[in-house]
Amino acid sequence: MMAHEEQAVLPRGTAVAGPARPAPADPCARPRRHRRWLPPLLVALLLAQMAAAMVTTAVRQTPTIDEPVYVATATDYLREHRLRYNPEHPPLGKLLIAAGVAVADPVYDPSYTGTQGDVGRHLLYESGNDPWRLMLWARLPVIALTLLFGLVVLAFARELTGTAGGLVALALYAFSPDVIAHGSLATLDVPAAGFVLTSAWLTWRARRRPQVYLPLAGAALGAAVATKMSALPAVPVLMALAAVSVLARTRREEPLPESGEEGAGRWRAAVSPVRGRWRALLPGPGGPRRAMVRALVGAAGVGLAALAVVWVSYLAVDPRLRFAPAEAVPALHGLRGRVVDLLPVPPAYRAGMRVQFGLEKYPWQGYLFGRLYTGSLWYYLPAALLVKTPLGLQALGAAGAVTAVALRRLRPAAPYLLLPPLVLLAVAMTGARDFGTRYALFVPVFLAVAAACVLRSRRRWAGLAAGALVLFAAVSSLRTFPYYLPYANEAFGGPARTHVLLHDSNVDWGQDLGRLADRLRQRYPGERVWLVYKGSGVPSYYGIHADDPRKVPAERVHGLLVVSDSAAAKARGRLAELIDSSRQVDEVGHSITLYRR
């Protein structure tokens, strides 16, 4: 009879007046247990949908323009351990890609000569390899790294704003079309942006434990600049923020100089942000000097750790650091050349910087809002970001940035959130290559974290507005599936209209050659095809047998005229006349248009 009764265990000596009564059940106990499981479940769901979107995209897309170069270079690292191809980008990102290439185990001919683009096409299409399988394995490490950076977004935002803010930031990141598009490719843009974010987060954490987090921040910063040289402007920014973190930690840990409430009151007044001076950071003679020395040591430690990662990435390819470039490296004169020669980096890194500066001198063509131009426009990247960033992320990110600056309790974090992307964007805006938002991919990544700051405002409507905007961004992203690369937000007409506003990697990077082959087999079997394709793929491998319409008289061009939208954006002369005298009948992936002649 007593089997279901519970005996209360009481301290010795306690008088028992009668039979113990069971404690009343807590009606909130089970919901609280459920609430503890809810955030991890939401995190898992958000990352799972992002993984599904990226893997689906990776499986269906043919190689983009840059991917064959990176995959071939990664294969050369694995098989030959030499620094020969693609010096304009450091090795770390390609070493990550090499982890997938090693599983694919492709046939590779190290004696093949040609440009890095030629070597990439030879590896994929002329060596007996399956390009679908090889590209999938090459893309998987980048996909995994993109998901890990999602956890960094979550952790950074959660530390600033709590669990709800972390989930908001992760949702915006996980549904960002640009992040999904480039995170599913064997390219370097997402790894570089993610490593910069990781370094900023670790530098922020160093305000509490600089000895632990500053070396890690330096390693993450080194990983960024060992992946893409465009991350170099972040080095002085994060070194300065490292010094700020050390000063903040020093200020918190110093003891009160006098005993008693009166002395404590005078000390607090001295270090008040309003009335105190920077000399009050440390008590006693020489205090400010010690503080500044610690700050400089912390900043220098971050720089040295970053430099060490750069050297290790090159040594991992070839311990003897032999550099025999397959293509000529341009000379660099003047002040830039002297600065590059003085940098304490491997010779191949300096050669890569010369290549990058040489590319900046080339008169590239750009395309923005229907205008084709030669050179670059300083406002190109901000304009392209307005088109390709979901409206929900734009609104929440801007509001979060303002909140971080306006709220006193968030203001210390504002430089860590805002300075790295602003400096990187300012430098990128001076570049000569207006090719796409992938040059500013760090903007949506940092914006997702900044957006969470909205939840720290005490406005009653803040939570509801944030939830609505996150849902809007998620729906916008899901509607573009699986065509993430040509995404444009609703204010600019969606993905179907991107090609009339932007070109190149914003919309058409050669990714839909396989889909074009399927469309031609299904809807247009046996028809004569004329093709102007912009990409690194080989059409004949996918069963597309077509001629170039620009090489014959216009009157001979009859049948289907197939044109990549990036080529159509730049069309002049013969190609423009052919398009104007044809009738549009179909499109593939919002990146290739089919005309009837």
C-alpha positions as CSV (number, residue, x, y, z in Angstrom):
1,M,0.0,0.0,0.0
2,M,2.9,2.3,0.7
3,A,4.7,1.6,-2.6
4,H,3.7,5.0,-4.2
5,E,4.3,7.1,-1.1
6,E,7.4,9.2,-0.8
7,Q,9.2,9.6,2.5
8,A,10.6,13.0,3.3
9,V,14.2,13.0,4.4
10,L,14.5,15.7,7.2
11,P,17.6,16.9,9.1
12,R,18.4,15.1,12.3
13,G,16.6,16.5,15.4
14,T,13.6,17.9,13.4
15,A,10.2,17.2,15.1
16,V,7.7,15.5,13.0
17,A,4.2,16.6,13.7
18,G,2.5,14.2,11.4
19,P,2.8,12.4,8.1
20,A,4.7,14.4,5.5
21,R,2.6,15.9,2.8
22,P,3.9,15.9,-0.7
23,A,5.0,19.2,-2.0
24,P,2.6,20.8,-4.4
25,A,3.6,20.2,-8.0
26,D,5.2,23.2,-9.8
27,P,3.0,23.9,-12.8
28,C,6.0,25.7,-14.5
29,A,8.5,22.9,-14.0
30,R,7.8,21.1,-17.3
31,P,7.5,24.2,-19.4
32,R,10.8,25.4,-18.0
33,R,12.4,22.1,-19.0
34,H,10.9,22.5,-22.4
35,R,12.3,26.0,-22.6
36,R,15.8,24.8,-21.9
37,W,15.6,22.5,-24.8
38,L,14.0,25.0,-27.1
39,P,17.0,27.2,-28.0
40,P,19.3,24.2,-28.9
41,L,16.5,22.8,-31.0
42,L,16.0,26.0,-32.9
43,V,19.8,26.3,-33.4
44,A,19.8,22.8,-34.8
45,L,16.8,23.5,-37.1
46,L,18.3,26.7,-38.4
47,L,21.7,25.2,-39.2
48,A,20.0,22.1,-40.7
49,Q,18.0,24.1,-43.1
50,M,21.1,26.1,-44.0
51,A,23.1,22.9,-44.5
52,A,20.3,21.5,-46.7
53,A,20.2,24.6,-48.8
54,M,24.0,24.7,-49.3
55,V,24.3,21.0,-50.1
56,T,21.4,21.1,-52.5
57,T,23.0,24.1,-54.3
58,A,26.4,22.4,-54.3
59,V,25.0,19.3,-55.9
60,R,23.2,21.0,-58.7
61,Q,25.6,23.8,-59.7
62,T,28.4,23.4,-62.2
63,P,31.8,25.0,-61.5
64,T,31.8,28.7,-61.2
65,I,34.5,30.8,-62.8
66,D,37.0,30.8,-59.9
67,E,36.4,27.3,-58.5
68,P,38.5,25.2,-61.0
69,V,41.5,27.4,-60.2
70,Y,41.2,26.8,-56.5
71,V,40.5,23.1,-56.8
72,A,43.4,22.6,-59.2
73,T,45.7,24.6,-56.8
74,A,44.5,22.5,-53.9
75,T,45.2,19.3,-55.8
76,D,48.7,20.6,-56.6
77,Y,49.3,21.3,-52.9
78,L,48.3,17.8,-52.1
79,R,50.2,15.9,-54.7
80,E,53.2,18.1,-55.5
81,H,53.6,20.3,-52.3
82,R,54.6,23.3,-54.4
83,L,53.7,27.0,-54.5
84,R,53.0,27.3,-58.2
85,Y,49.4,28.4,-59.0
86,N,47.2,31.2,-57.8
87,P,49.7,33.2,-55.8
88,E,47.2,36.1,-55.6
89,H,45.5,34.2,-52.8
90,P,47.3,32.7,-49.8
91,P,47.1,28.9,-49.3
92,L,44.9,28.4,-46.2
93,G,41.5,28.5,-47.9
94,K,42.7,26.2,-50.6
95,L,44.2,23.9,-48.0
96,L,40.7,23.6,-46.5
97,I,39.3,22.8,-50.0
98,A,42.2,20.2,-50.3
99,A,40.6,18.3,-47.4
100,G,37.7,17.5,-49.6
101,V,39.8,17.0,-52.7
102,A,41.8,14.4,-50.8
103,V,38.6,12.3,-50.3
104,A,37.7,12.6,-54.0
105,D,41.3,11.5,-54.9
106,P,41.2,12.8,-58.5
107,V,43.6,11.8,-61.3
108,Y,46.1,14.7,-61.7
109,D,48.9,15.3,-64.2
110,P,51.5,17.6,-62.6
111,S,53.4,18.0,-65.9
112,Y,50.5,19.7,-67.6
113,T,51.5,23.2,-68.6
114,G,49.3,26.3,-69.0
115,T,47.6,29.0,-67.0
116,Q,45.9,28.3,-63.7
117,G,42.6,28.4,-65.5
118,D,43.8,25.8,-68.1
119,V,45.0,23.5,-65.3
120,G,41.7,23.7,-63.6
121,R,39.7,22.8,-66.7
122,H,42.2,20.0,-67.5
123,L,41.7,18.5,-64.1
124,L,37.9,18.6,-64.2
125,Y,37.2,17.7,-67.9
126,E,40.3,16.2,-69.5
127,S,41.8,13.9,-66.9
128,G,39.0,11.2,-66.6
129,N,37.6,12.7,-63.4
130,D,33.9,13.1,-62.6
131,P,33.6,16.9,-62.2
132,W,30.3,16.6,-60.3
133,R,31.8,14.3,-57.6
134,L,35.1,16.3,-57.4
135,M,33.4,19.6,-57.1
136,L,31.0,18.4,-54.4
137,W,33.8,17.1,-52.2
138,A,35.8,20.3,-52.8
139,R,32.8,22.3,-51.6
140,L,31.9,20.3,-48.5
141,P,34.7,21.7,-46.3
142,V,33.6,25.3,-47.1
143,I,30.0,24.3,-46.3
144,A,31.1,22.8,-42.9
145,L,33.1,26.0,-42.1
146,T,30.1,28.2,-43.0
147,L,28.0,26.3,-40.5
148,L,30.7,26.7,-37.8
149,F,30.7,30.4,-38.4
150,G,27.0,30.3,-37.8
151,L,27.8,29.2,-34.2
152,V,30.2,32.1,-33.9
153,V,27.4,34.5,-35.0
154,L,25.2,32.8,-32.3
155,A,27.8,33.1,-29.6
156,F,28.7,36.7,-30.3
157,A,25.1,37.9,-30.4
158,R,24.2,35.8,-27.4
159,E,26.9,37.4,-25.2
160,L,25.7,40.8,-26.2
161,T,22.0,40.4,-26.0
162,G,21.0,37.1,-24.6
163,T,19.6,33.9,-26.0
164,A,16.8,35.5,-28.0
165,G,19.3,37.9,-29.6
166,G,21.6,35.0,-30.5
167,L,18.7,33.2,-32.2
168,V,17.8,36.3,-34.2
169,A,21.3,36.7,-35.4
170,L,21.7,33.1,-36.3
171,A,18.4,33.1,-38.2
172,L,19.4,36.1,-40.3
173,Y,22.8,34.5,-41.0
174,A,21.3,31.1,-41.8
175,F,18.8,32.6,-44.3
176,S,21.2,35.1,-45.9
177,P,21.1,34.2,-49.6
178,D,24.6,35.6,-50.2
179,V,26.1,33.6,-47.4
180,I,24.3,30.4,-48.6
181,A,25.3,31.0,-52.2
182,H,29.0,31.5,-51.6
183,G,29.1,29.2,-48.6
184,S,28.2,26.4,-51.0
185,L,31.1,27.0,-53.3
186,A,34.8,26.0,-53.2
187,T,35.8,29.7,-53.0
188,L,37.4,31.9,-50.3
189,D,35.0,34.7,-49.6
190,V,33.0,33.1,-46.8
191,P,36.0,31.7,-45.0
192,A,37.7,35.1,-45.0
193,A,34.7,36.9,-43.8
194,G,34.0,34.3,-41.1
195,F,37.5,34.3,-39.8
196,V,37.4,38.2,-39.5
197,L,34.1,37.8,-37.5
198,T,35.7,35.2,-35.3
199,S,38.7,37.4,-34.6
200,A,36.4,40.3,-33.7
201,W,34.4,38.1,-31.3
202,L,37.5,36.7,-29.6
203,T,38.9,40.2,-29.3
204,W,35.7,41.3,-27.5
205,R,36.0,38.3,-25.2
206,A,39.5,39.4,-24.3
207,R,38.1,42.2,-22.3
208,R,37.7,39.6,-19.6
209,R,40.6,37.2,-20.2
210,P,43.1,38.8,-22.6
211,Q,45.8,36.1,-21.9
212,V,43.5,33.4,-23.3
213,Y,41.5,35.2,-26.0
214,L,44.0,37.5,-27.6
215,P,46.2,34.7,-29.0
216,L,43.1,33.0,-30.4
217,A,41.9,36.3,-31.9
218,G,45.3,36.7,-33.6
219,A,45.2,33.2,-34.9
220,A,41.7,33.8,-36.4
221,L,42.9,37.1,-37.9
222,G,45.9,35.2,-39.4
223,A,43.5,32.7,-40.8
224,A,41.6,35.5,-42.6
225,V,44.7,37.1,-44.1
226,A,46.1,33.6,-45.0
227,T,42.9,33.0,-46.9
228,K,42.4,36.3,-48.8
229,M,44.6,39.4,-48.9
230,S,41.5,41.6,-48.9
231,A,41.3,40.9,-45.2
232,L,44.6,42.8,-44.6
233,P,42.9,46.1,-43.7
234,A,41.3,44.4,-40.7
235,V,44.7,43.7,-39.1
236,P,45.4,47.3,-37.7
237,V,41.7,47.6,-36.7
238,L,41.7,44.4,-34.7
239,M,45.1,45.1,-33.2
240,A,43.8,48.5,-32.0
241,L,40.7,46.8,-30.6
242,A,43.0,44.3,-28.8
243,A,44.7,47.2,-27.1
244,V,41.3,48.6,-26.1
245,S,40.4,45.2,-24.6
246,V,43.5,45.1,-22.6
247,L,42.9,48.6,-21.2
248,A,39.4,47.7,-20.3
249,R,40.5,44.6,-18.5
250,T,43.3,46.5,-16.7
251,R,40.8,49.1,-15.5
252,R,38.5,46.6,-14.0
253,E,41.1,44.5,-12.2
254,E,43.0,47.4,-10.4
255,P,42.3,47.6,-6.6
256,L,41.0,50.8,-4.9
257,P,44.0,53.0,-3.9
258,E,42.5,53.9,-0.5
259,S,40.6,52.0,2.2
260,G,37.2,53.1,3.3
261,E,34.2,54.5,1.6
262,E,35.6,58.0,1.3
263,G,38.7,56.7,-0.6
264,A,36.6,54.4,-2.7
265,G,34.3,57.3,-3.6
266,R,37.2,59.5,-4.7
267,W,38.7,56.7,-6.8
268,R,35.4,56.0,-8.6
269,A,35.0,59.7,-9.3
270,A,38.5,59.7,-10.7
271,V,37.8,56.9,-13.2
272,S,34.4,58.1,-14.1
273,P,33.9,58.2,-17.9
274,V,32.7,61.8,-17.6
275,R,35.2,63.3,-15.2
276,G,38.1,60.8,-15.1
277,R,41.2,61.0,-17.2
278,W,43.0,58.2,-19.0
279,R,45.8,58.6,-16.4
280,A,43.5,57.1,-13.8
281,L,43.5,53.7,-15.4
282,L,46.3,52.6,-13.0
283,P,47.0,54.0,-9.5
284,G,50.4,55.3,-8.5
285,P,53.4,56.6,-10.4
286,G,53.9,55.1,-13.8
287,G,50.4,53.7,-13.9
288,P,49.4,55.1,-17.3
289,R,52.6,53.9,-18.7
290,R,52.1,50.4,-17.5
291,A,48.6,50.4,-18.9
292,M,49.8,51.5,-22.3
293,V,52.6,49.0,-22.3
294,R,50.2,46.2,-21.6
295,A,47.9,47.4,-24.4
296,L,50.7,47.6,-26.9
297,V,51.9,44.1,-25.9
298,G,48.4,42.8,-26.4
299,A,48.1,44.4,-29.8
300,A,51.5,43.2,-30.8
301,G,50.6,39.7,-29.7
302,V,47.6,39.7,-32.0
303,G,49.8,40.8,-34.9
304,L,52.5,38.2,-34.2
305,A,49.9,35.4,-33.9
306,A,48.4,36.4,-37.2
307,L,51.8,36.6,-38.9
308,A,52.6,33.1,-37.5
309,V,49.5,31.6,-39.0
310,V,50.4,33.1,-42.4
311,W,53.9,31.5,-42.3
312,V,52.5,28.2,-41.1
313,S,50.0,28.1,-44.0
314,Y,52.8,28.4,-46.5
315,L,55.1,26.0,-44.7
316,A,52.2,23.4,-44.7
317,V,52.4,23.4,-48.5
318,D,56.1,23.4,-48.9
319,P,58.5,23.4,-45.8
320,R,61.2,24.8,-48.0
321,L,59.0,27.6,-49.3
322,R,60.1,27.2,-52.9
323,F,58.1,29.5,-55.2
324,A,58.0,28.8,-58.9
325,P,55.0,30.6,-60.4
326,A,53.4,29.2,-63.5
327,E,52.7,32.7,-64.7
328,A,54.7,35.9,-64.6
329,V,54.4,38.1,-61.5
330,P,54.2,41.8,-62.3
331,A,56.8,44.2,-60.9
332,L,55.6,46.7,-58.4
333,H,57.4,50.0,-58.1
334,G,57.2,53.1,-56.0
335,L,56.1,53.3,-52.3
336,R,53.8,50.3,-52.6
337,G,56.7,48.2,-53.9
338,R,59.0,49.2,-51.1
339,V,56.4,48.5,-48.5
340,V,55.6,45.1,-49.9
341,D,59.3,44.2,-50.0
342,L,59.7,45.1,-46.3
343,L,56.8,43.0,-45.1
344,P,57.9,40.0,-42.9
345,V,55.9,37.5,-44.9
346,P,56.9,34.6,-47.2
347,P,58.1,35.5,-50.7
348,A,55.1,33.9,-52.3
349,Y,52.8,36.2,-50.2
350,R,54.7,39.3,-51.4
351,A,54.4,38.0,-55.0
352,G,50.6,37.5,-54.5
353,M,50.3,41.1,-53.3
354,R,52.1,42.3,-56.5
355,V,49.6,40.3,-58.6
356,Q,46.7,41.9,-56.7
357,F,48.1,45.4,-57.2
358,G,48.6,44.5,-60.9
359,L,45.0,43.5,-61.2
360,E,43.9,46.8,-59.7
361,K,45.5,48.6,-62.6
362,Y,43.5,46.7,-65.3
363,P,40.6,48.6,-66.9
364,W,37.8,46.2,-65.9
365,Q,34.2,46.6,-67.0
366,G,31.4,47.0,-64.6
367,Y,27.6,46.9,-64.8
368,L,25.2,48.6,-62.4
369,F,21.5,49.4,-62.8
370,G,21.6,48.9,-66.6
371,R,24.8,51.0,-67.1
372,L,27.9,49.4,-68.6
373,Y,31.1,51.3,-67.8
374,T,34.8,50.9,-67.7
375,G,36.6,51.4,-64.5
376,S,34.9,51.4,-61.1
377,L,32.3,53.3,-59.2
378,W,33.0,54.1,-55.5
379,Y,29.3,53.5,-54.7
380,Y,29.1,50.1,-56.5
381,L,29.3,47.9,-53.5
382,P,26.8,49.8,-51.3
383,A,24.4,49.8,-54.2
384,A,24.9,46.1,-54.9
385,L,24.4,45.3,-51.2
386,L,21.1,47.2,-51.2
387,V,19.9,44.9,-54.0
388,K,21.2,41.6,-52.7
389,T,20.7,41.9,-48.9
390,P,17.2,40.8,-47.6
391,L,15.2,43.8,-46.5
392,G,14.6,42.3,-43.1
393,L,18.4,42.0,-42.5
394,Q,18.9,45.5,-43.8
395,A,16.3,47.0,-41.5
396,L,17.3,45.0,-38.4
397,G,21.0,45.4,-39.0
398,A,20.8,49.2,-39.3
399,A,18.5,49.5,-36.3
400,G,20.9,47.2,-34.3
401,A,23.9,49.3,-35.3
402,V,22.1,52.5,-34.1
403,T,21.1,50.7,-30.9
404,A,24.6,49.5,-30.2
405,V,25.9,53.1,-30.4
406,A,23.0,54.7,-28.5
407,L,22.7,52.4,-25.6
408,R,25.3,52.9,-22.9
409,R,25.4,49.2,-21.9
410,L,26.0,48.2,-25.5
411,R,28.3,51.0,-26.5
412,P,31.6,49.2,-25.5
413,A,30.8,46.5,-28.0
414,A,30.0,48.9,-30.9
415,P,33.6,49.3,-32.1
416,Y,34.0,45.5,-32.3
417,L,30.8,45.1,-34.3
418,L,31.0,48.1,-36.6
419,L,34.7,49.1,-37.2
420,P,35.9,45.9,-38.9
421,P,33.1,45.8,-41.6
422,L,33.2,49.6,-42.1
423,V,36.9,49.7,-42.7
424,L,36.9,46.6,-44.9
425,L,34.0,48.0,-46.9
426,A,35.7,51.4,-47.3
427,V,38.8,49.8,-48.6
428,A,36.9,47.5,-50.9
429,M,35.0,50.5,-52.4
430,T,38.3,51.8,-53.7
431,G,39.0,48.6,-55.7
432,A,39.0,48.4,-59.4
433,R,36.9,45.2,-59.7
434,D,33.1,45.8,-59.5
435,F,32.3,42.1,-59.8
436,G,29.9,41.4,-56.9
437,T,28.9,41.5,-53.3
438,R,31.3,38.6,-52.6
439,Y,34.0,41.3,-52.1
440,A,31.9,42.6,-49.2
441,L,30.5,39.4,-47.8
442,F,31.5,40.4,-44.3
443,V,28.8,43.1,-44.3
444,P,25.7,40.7,-44.0
445,V,27.7,38.5,-41.6
446,F,28.4,41.4,-39.2
447,L,25.0,42.9,-39.8
448,A,23.4,39.7,-38.5
449,V,25.2,40.1,-35.2
450,A,24.4,43.8,-34.9
451,A,20.7,43.1,-35.6
452,A,20.4,41.3,-32.3
453,C,21.1,44.5,-30.4
454,V,17.6,45.7,-31.2
455,L,16.3,43.3,-28.5
456,R,18.3,45.2,-25.8
457,S,16.2,48.3,-26.3
458,R,13.3,48.6,-23.9
459,R,10.7,49.3,-26.4
460,R,7.8,47.0,-26.1
461,W,7.5,46.6,-29.9
462,A,11.2,45.7,-30.4
463,G,10.7,41.9,-30.0
464,L,7.6,41.7,-32.2
465,A,9.3,43.9,-34.9
466,A,12.4,41.8,-34.8
467,G,10.4,38.6,-35.1
468,A,8.4,39.9,-38.0
469,L,11.5,41.1,-39.9
470,V,13.3,37.8,-39.3
471,L,10.3,36.0,-40.7
472,F,10.3,38.3,-43.7
473,A,14.0,37.6,-44.4
474,A,13.4,33.9,-44.0
475,V,10.5,33.9,-46.5
476,S,12.5,36.0,-49.0
477,S,15.3,33.5,-48.8
478,L,13.2,30.4,-49.1
479,R,11.4,31.9,-52.2
480,T,14.7,32.1,-54.1
481,F,15.6,28.4,-53.4
482,P,17.6,26.9,-55.0
483,Y,18.8,29.9,-57.0
484,Y,20.7,31.8,-54.3
485,L,23.5,33.3,-56.4
486,P,21.1,35.6,-58.5
487,Y,19.1,36.7,-55.4
488,A,17.7,40.2,-55.3
489,N,15.3,41.4,-52.6
490,E,11.6,42.3,-53.2
491,A,12.3,46.1,-53.5
492,F,14.3,45.3,-56.7
493,G,12.0,42.7,-58.2
494,G,13.5,39.5,-56.9
495,P,15.9,37.0,-58.6
496,A,14.2,37.2,-62.0
497,R,15.2,40.9,-62.2
498,T,18.8,40.8,-60.9
499,H,20.3,40.4,-64.4
500,V,19.0,43.8,-65.4
501,L,20.6,45.5,-62.4
502,L,23.9,43.7,-61.8
503,H,26.2,41.1,-63.5
504,D,29.0,38.7,-62.9
505,S,29.0,36.8,-59.5
506,N,25.9,38.8,-58.4
507,V,23.8,36.8,-60.8
508,D,25.7,34.7,-63.4
509,W,29.0,33.1,-62.5
510,G,28.8,30.1,-64.9
511,Q,26.9,28.0,-62.3
512,D,24.0,26.8,-64.5
513,L,25.6,25.1,-67.4
514,G,24.3,21.7,-66.1
515,R,20.8,23.0,-65.7
516,L,21.0,24.4,-69.3
517,A,21.9,21.0,-70.6
518,D,18.9,19.4,-68.9
519,R,16.6,22.1,-70.2
520,L,17.8,21.7,-73.8
521,R,17.3,17.9,-73.6
522,Q,13.9,18.2,-72.1
523,R,12.3,21.0,-74.1
524,Y,14.4,21.6,-77.2
525,P,15.8,18.2,-78.4
526,G,17.5,18.3,-81.8
527,E,17.4,22.0,-82.2
528,R,20.3,24.1,-83.5
529,V,21.9,25.9,-80.5
530,W,24.1,29.0,-80.6
531,L,25.8,29.7,-77.3
532,V,27.6,32.6,-75.6
533,Y,28.5,31.2,-72.2
534,K,30.4,33.1,-69.5
535,G,32.1,30.5,-67.2
536,S,34.7,27.9,-66.7
537,G,32.6,24.9,-67.6
538,V,33.0,23.0,-70.8
539,P,29.6,22.8,-72.6
540,S,30.4,19.8,-74.7
541,Y,31.1,17.7,-71.5
542,Y,27.4,18.3,-70.5
543,G,26.1,17.4,-73.9
544,I,25.7,20.9,-75.2
545,H,26.9,21.1,-78.8
546,A,26.7,24.7,-79.9
547,D,28.5,27.3,-82.0
548,D,29.5,30.8,-81.2
549,P,27.0,33.2,-83.1
550,R,29.6,36.0,-83.0
551,K,31.8,34.2,-85.5
552,V,29.4,33.9,-88.4
553,P,27.2,36.4,-90.3
554,A,24.0,37.2,-88.5
555,E,21.8,35.8,-91.2
556,R,23.2,32.4,-90.6
557,V,22.1,32.4,-86.9
558,H,18.8,30.5,-86.8
559,G,17.4,28.4,-84.0
560,L,18.1,28.9,-80.3
561,L,20.3,31.7,-79.2
562,V,21.5,31.0,-75.6
563,V,23.3,33.8,-73.8
564,S,24.7,34.0,-70.2
565,D,23.1,37.1,-68.6
566,S,26.6,38.5,-67.7
567,A,27.5,38.4,-71.4
568,A,24.1,39.9,-72.3
569,A,24.7,42.8,-69.9
570,K,28.0,43.6,-71.7
571,A,26.7,42.9,-75.2
572,R,27.7,45.4,-77.8
573,G,28.0,45.2,-81.6
574,R,27.2,41.8,-83.2
575,L,25.9,40.1,-80.0
576,A,23.7,43.1,-79.1
577,E,22.2,43.1,-82.6
578,L,21.5,39.4,-82.4
579,I,19.7,39.7,-79.0
580,D,17.7,42.7,-80.2
581,S,16.5,40.8,-83.3
582,S,15.5,37.7,-81.3
583,R,12.5,36.8,-79.1
584,Q,13.0,35.6,-75.6
585,V,11.4,32.2,-75.0
586,D,13.0,30.8,-71.8
587,E,15.5,31.2,-69.0
588,V,17.5,28.9,-66.8
589,G,18.3,29.6,-63.2
590,H,17.8,33.3,-63.6
591,S,21.3,33.4,-65.1
592,I,21.0,32.2,-68.7
593,T,18.4,33.4,-71.2
594,L,17.2,31.5,-74.3
595,Y,16.1,33.4,-77.4
596,R,14.4,32.2,-80.6
597,R,15.7,33.2,-84.0
